[in-house]
Amino acid sequence: MSIRRILSFRRDPSSLLALLVGLLLGLVSAASTHAAQPITTNDEFFVTGQRQAVDVLANDRESQGVLLSIEIASLGTCGTSAILSVENDLLIYEPIVPSAGTTCSMSYRAVPEVGTKSLNTTVIFQVVPVFEDGFESGNASKWSECAGSGC
């Protein structure tokens, strides 16, 4: 900014006011173009000893309706017991050595198309036994009947 411009503000305070209002409006406009941080909820899934896709975003949301995707933040204790990946915004859990009764945890972030990523969100996987006849321990429905339907 030149010295002449600064001096002109001393003579005409309304031009300084107009400049300040313009700057404020520009800042407010820039801030409103960024989506708010997504709100995420920790998850817990009961899984078999096989590869499974889980929808960790099902209970997460973004205030402006922006689509979310998944980013693995930390493999946590699952890093040594399972292979974790993301396919079509689903988290893929594939145990290395399936063992009923084991539990592991990891974390992810929900990533909006525009704006700030979520905080790390925890996912706990509990491996449940499935008997030879296809029935899950303590459940009267076959695991294949319940997978994805929430029996």
Buried (B, 14 or more C-beta within 10 A) or exposed (E): EEEEEEEEBEEEEEEBEEEEEEEEEEEEEEEEEEBEBBBBEEBEBBBBBEEBBBBBBEEBBBEEEBEBBBEBBBBBBBEEBBEBEBEEBBBBBBBEEBEEEBEBBBBBBBBBEEBBBBEBBBBBBBBBBBEEEEBBEEBEEBBEEEBEEEE
